[in-house]
Amino acid sequence: MARHVRNRRLYDAVDPWAICALTNSPGGRTFYDQHRDAEQTHHQALRALVNRLVGILHGRLRQQQPYNEHTAWAHRTTAAA
């Protein structure tokens, strides 16, 4: 029996999203860099970023609010300052 590692369709949707967040979102880049500084591999840090982005999406949909870069990553920048 083959091992099911991940949902391929979901991975195909969120992986490019995370790559775009690395280049276009300062909060996403900071989050990724923090995980890389913690000696995680690229894929581990990217997976952590995807998990965070999905959590942000879930919260925005549940509250029926548009995405806001400053609100989404505010707790990260406040803790770093």
Secondary structure as UniProt FT lines:
FT   HELIX           8..24
FT   HELIX           26..37
FT   TURN            38..39
FT   HELIX           42..63
FT   HELIX           69..72
FT   HELIX           74..80
//
